[in-house]
Each structure stands twice: as structure tokens, then as C-alpha cells.
Amino acid sequence: MAAKEHRKVRIEDQEFDGEITEGFEQKELIRTFAVGVVFKGVSFKQSVLSNCYFRKCKFIRCDFTGTQIKESNFKGASFEECQFRYSTWEKTYLDDNFLDGCLPPEENLARDLVRSLRVNFAQIGNYEAVNKAASIEVVLTGRHLYNAGYSRQAYYRSKSEYKGLGRLSHIAQHARWKALDLLWGNGESILRVLLTGGAVILAAAALLVASEKSFGYLEALLISFQAFWGNTERSIPAELVVALTICRFVLFGLFMAILVKRLSRR
């Protein structure tokens, strides 16, 4: 197999205006400038955009497949029917609504793009977008694991990595993901932690009613709530007290872990 030269043509210090339809495939755009310009049907495949300024530009059916975008400004830019498979982003200003309508349909490719954007948003200090990207990444990971394990789509069933033991591995990974998602949203949902705490108290009340016939459910619910928070004035089974105490410490640890994770992004 012979190697051949693959050199990108450089386009430096250029300003665009009007409507652009010419392609920039496998080009290196450096310090290019455009404000409010329309790019229609333009291919940026396998190109490099560095230190570019495309503020309030409109990209219609443009192809950014495999594009490296770094240290650029896309604030106020809009993208309609554009492709961003395998693209990477670094230190680039971009509105977080990009996450709502510009992701590839393939879950694994969308997850990789969101992961790149999450790091990018952290680099520019947009921490609300970081949290949004992290939540989307968790959801996409779950969808990918589910499809890899259970979907009948030809894309998954035709690949060796999703067959046999590989498929069983993805089923196990999805089960683990689902359990952690129900417990604490895979580290992204304080609400899930609170709901899990509520479910523990409800379950404890049901067990208390089953073991102590003298308690009504509402009374057992109040006692379980108090025991969950360490108040054990009423006599209840020691095993239940221990279980509630362990659950309280575990859920408190998960609650603090989410807070620390979110604050560490700032």
C-alpha cells in the first residue's frame, strides 16, 4: 500500500460577503471573517477552521463531516440541515441551542459530538451549556447501549462488535446504565436522588406495615420518614433502622457528588 501526499490548501486572512456556495473541502481556513453571511450547500469536509469569525452567519445544508473547528467564533450563527459527523470543537464560541437541532441521527456519533462540545463549552466558560451537554450525553449513551443490545437495526446487527459476547456485554452495560439512571440520573439529576429517597421511605413503610400489624400505613409512613432522618423514638425492627440509615448515607453521598461535579465545572 503506497502513501500519497495529503496537504490542505490554506486560505488565510480572507473576508466573505454575500452568499457563498463554493466548497472548502480539505482546506485550512485561518483567520477568515464573515458577519451575517449565508453559506449554502458548502462543503467543509475534512477541513480545519482556526481563528475564524462567523458571527451571525447562516449555514444551509452545509457539510462539516470530519471538520476540526478551533478557537473560532460562531455566536449567533444558525445551522439548517447541516452535517456534523466526526467533527471536533475546541475553544470555539457557539450558542448552546446547537445541541437541540444539529446532532447526527446515529446515537454513538451524536454522543461523541456532544462530548466534544461539552469540553469546548467548559473551555470558553459556558457552564450552563456544559451541564446541558452532559445531560444529553447521558441520554445518548443509554440509547446507544440499548440499541447495541436489543435493536434489530441492520447497522447494529451487521457489525461484529455488536454480535455474540459483544451484544451480551452491551446488554449488561445498558442494565447497569438503567439502574444508575433510576438511582441518580447517572450523576446528573438531583431530582432522581430525591425521588429515590422517597421510594425508599414508601418501601420501608410497606415493610413496617407487613411486619407490625398494629401500624396503619400513614402511621408507618411517618415513622419511616422519621427513621430515615435518624429519629427512632418509636420501636421498629433494628434491621429496618439499619437499612434506612445506610440508604440515607448513600443517597446523601450521591447528592453531594452531583453538587461537587456541577461546581467543579465552574
C-alpha positions in Angstrom: 0.0 0.0 0.0 1.5 3.3 -1.1 1.1 6.6 0.8 0.3 9.8 -1.0 0.6 13.4 0.0 -2.4 14.9 1.7 -1.8 18.6 2.0 -4.6 21.0 2.8 -4.7 24.2 0.8 -4.5 27.3 3.1 -6.9 30.1 2.9 -5.7 32.9 5.2 -6.9 36.4 6.2 -9.9 36.4 3.9 -13.3 38.1 4.3 -16.5 36.7 2.9 -19.7 38.6 2.0 -22.9 38.0 0.1 -23.9 34.3 -0.4 -21.2 31.7 -0.5 -21.8 28.4 -2.5 -18.2 27.4 -3.3 -16.8 24.4 -1.4 -13.9 24.4 1.1 -13.4 20.6 1.3 -10.0 19.6 2.7 -9.0 23.2 3.1 -7.4 25.0 6.0 -9.2 28.3 6.8 -7.2 30.6 9.1 -8.4 33.9 10.4 -11.3 34.1 7.9 -14.0 36.7 8.6 -17.7 36.8 7.9 -20.7 38.5 9.6 -24.3 37.8 8.6 -23.1 35.8 5.5 -25.2 32.9 4.1 -23.3 29.7 3.3 -25.5 27.5 1.1 -24.6 23.9 0.2 -21.0 24.5 1.2 -18.8 21.5 2.0 -16.2 21.9 4.8 -15.5 18.1 4.9 -12.1 17.3 6.5 -11.2 20.9 6.7 -9.7 22.9 9.5 -11.2 26.1 10.8 -8.8 28.0 13.0 -9.3 31.5 14.5 -12.2 32.2 12.2 -15.1 34.6 12.8 -18.5 33.6 11.5 -20.8 35.6 13.8 -24.5 35.6 12.9 -23.8 33.6 9.7 -26.4 31.2 8.3 -25.3 27.8 7.2 -27.8 25.9 5.0 -27.2 22.3 4.1 -23.5 22.6 4.7 -21.3 19.5 5.4 -18.9 19.7 8.3 -18.1 16.0 8.3 -14.7 15.4 9.9 -14.1 19.2 10.3 -11.7 20.4 13.1 -13.0 23.7 14.5 -10.8 25.5 17.0 -10.5 29.0 18.6 -13.3 30.4 16.4 -16.5 32.4 16.9 -19.9 31.2 15.8 -22.0 33.3 18.2 -25.5 33.9 16.7 -24.8 31.6 13.8 -27.7 29.3 12.7 -27.4 25.8 11.1 -30.1 24.3 8.9 -29.9 20.7 7.7 -26.1 20.6 8.2 -24.0 17.5 8.8 -21.5 17.4 11.8 -20.5 13.7 11.9 -16.9 13.2 13.3 -16.4 17.0 13.7 -14.4 18.2 16.7 -14.6 21.5 18.5 -12.1 23.3 20.7 -12.2 26.7 22.4 -14.9 27.9 20.0 -17.8 30.3 20.9 -21.1 28.6 20.0 -24.7 29.0 21.2 -25.9 26.1 23.2 -29.1 25.8 21.1 -26.7 24.0 18.7 -27.3 20.9 20.9 -31.1 21.0 20.1 -31.1 20.5 16.4 -27.6 19.8 14.9 -26.7 16.4 16.3 -26.3 13.3 13.9 -29.1 10.8 14.0 -26.7 8.0 15.0 -26.6 7.8 18.8 -22.9 6.9 19.1 -21.9 9.7 16.7 -24.2 12.2 18.4 -22.7 11.2 21.8 -19.1 11.7 20.6 -20.1 15.2 19.2 -21.8 16.2 22.4 -18.8 15.0 24.4 -16.5 17.2 22.2 -18.9 20.2 22.7 -19.1 19.6 26.4 -15.3 20.1 26.7 -15.5 23.0 24.3 -18.1 24.8 26.4 -16.0 24.3 29.5 -13.0 25.8 27.7 -15.0 29.0 27.0 -16.6 29.1 30.4 -20.2 28.4 29.4 -21.1 26.1 32.3 -24.8 26.1 31.7 -24.1 24.6 28.3 -21.7 22.2 29.9 -24.4 20.8 32.2 -26.9 20.7 29.3 -24.4 18.8 27.1 -23.6 16.4 30.0 -27.3 15.5 30.4 -27.7 14.9 26.7 -24.6 12.8 26.6 -26.0 10.5 29.4 -29.3 10.1 27.4 -27.5 9.3 24.2 -25.2 6.8 25.9 -28.3 5.0 27.2 -29.9 4.9 23.7 -26.7 3.6 22.1 -26.3 0.8 24.7 -30.0 -0.2 24.3 -29.8 -0.3 20.5 -26.5 -2.1 20.6 -28.0 -4.8 22.9 -31.6 -5.0 21.7 -32.2 -3.2 18.4 -32.9 -5.1 15.2 -31.4 -2.3 13.0 -29.1 -3.6 10.4 -26.4 -1.1 11.5 -26.0 -2.9 14.8 -26.7 -6.5 13.9 -24.3 -6.5 11.0 -21.3 -5.3 13.0 -19.1 -7.9 14.8 -18.7 -5.8 17.9 -22.5 -6.0 18.5 -22.8 -9.7 18.0 -22.4 -12.7 20.4 -20.5 -11.8 23.5 -20.2 -8.2 22.4 -24.0 -7.9 22.3 -24.2 -9.5 25.8 -21.7 -7.0 27.0 -23.8 -4.1 25.8 -26.9 -5.6 27.3 -25.1 -5.8 30.7 -23.8 -2.2 30.2 -27.3 -1.0 29.5 -28.7 -2.7 32.6 -26.0 -1.0 34.7 -26.8 2.3 33.0 -30.5 1.9 33.6 -30.0 1.1 37.3 -27.8 4.1 37.8 -30.1 6.3 35.8 -33.0 5.3 38.1 -30.9 5.8 41.2 -29.4 9.2 40.4 -29.7 10.0 36.7 -26.2 8.7 36.1 -24.8 11.6 38.2 -26.8 14.3 36.6 -30.1 14.5 38.4 -30.6 15.8 42.0 -34.4 15.1 41.4 -33.7 11.4 40.9 -31.9 11.2 44.2 -34.8 12.9 46.0 -37.3 10.5 44.2 -35.2 7.5 45.2 -35.2 8.7 48.8 -39.0 9.0 48.6 -39.3 5.5 47.2 -37.1 4.1 50.0 -39.4 5.7 52.6 -42.5 4.3 50.9 -41.0 0.8 50.7 -39.9 1.0 54.4 -43.5 1.9 55.4 -44.9 -1.0 53.4 -42.4 -3.4 55.1 -43.2 -1.9 58.5 -47.0 -2.5 58.0 -46.3 -6.1 56.8 -44.2 -6.8 59.9 -46.1 -4.8 62.5 -49.8 -5.4 62.1 -50.6 -2.7 64.8 -49.4 0.1 62.4 -51.6 1.8 59.9 -49.9 2.8 56.6 -50.0 6.5 57.3 -48.5 6.0 60.7 -45.9 3.6 59.3 -45.1 6.2 56.7 -44.5 8.9 59.3 -42.3 6.5 61.4 -40.3 5.5 58.3 -39.8 9.2 57.4 -38.5 10.0 60.9 -36.3 6.9 60.9 -34.8 7.8 57.6 -33.6 11.0 59.1 -32.3 9.3 62.2 -35.2 9.8 64.6 -36.1 6.4 66.1 -38.2 7.2 69.1 -40.8 4.6 68.1 -39.8 0.9 68.4 -39.3 -0.6 64.9 -37.2 -3.6 63.7 -33.5 -3.0 64.0 -32.9 -4.3 60.5 -35.2 -1.7 59.1 -33.4 1.1 61.0 -30.0 -0.1 59.7 -31.3 -0.3 56.1 -32.8 3.2 56.3 -29.5 4.6 57.8 -27.4 3.0 55.1 -29.8 4.4 52.4 -29.6 7.8 53.9 -25.8 8.0 53.9 -25.6 6.5 50.3 -28.2 9.0 49.0 -26.6 11.9 50.8 -23.2 10.9 49.3 -24.8 10.8 45.8 -26.4 14.2 46.4 -23.1 15.8 47.4 -21.3 14.1 44.4 -23.7 15.7 42.0 -23.2 19.1 43.7 -19.4 18.8 43.6 -19.5 17.6 40.0 -21.6 20.7 38.9 -19.5 23.1 40.9 -16.2 21.6 39.6 -17.3 22.5 36.1 -17.3 26.2 37.1 
